[in-house]
């Protein structure tokens, strides 16, 4: 699956995108936990990725994905959208 980061999420992850291989069916919540484990140290001057993920919105293949228990297909694209302009 492809994870794309935007704005503060991109800064916190230190990358604009990364590819994950899901060994088993996963939920968005499980993918978030995997991302936090993959980025245990914050990028200097940035918040921890887990903090950013906790307040972000998500798009799954271009469609809003508000439920953290949503199943994530292996070939999906998950966009991480932190609040913009303080929203």
Phi, psi and omega in degrees: 000156180250129174250125178247132182253143179234148174051237184297331177293321177297317179295317182292323180280337182077017180202158178270341180197157173207153179256132177244143171256120180267117182285341181211165176304136184228156174260168177301320179302317180292323177295317177302315179297321178297319179295319178297318178294327181286340182231066186288334181254131178292150172294135181309130179082003182239156175289163175297145181302320180302323178294319180291317180300323183296334181249010182270161169257160184228144170242130176250111184051041175085001182243137181309138182229075184282340184271116181294348179264011177294134177292135179252112177296151184300327182262018185283164170244123180245117177264134179253116185240101178288167177301140179255146177052040177076005184275000000 
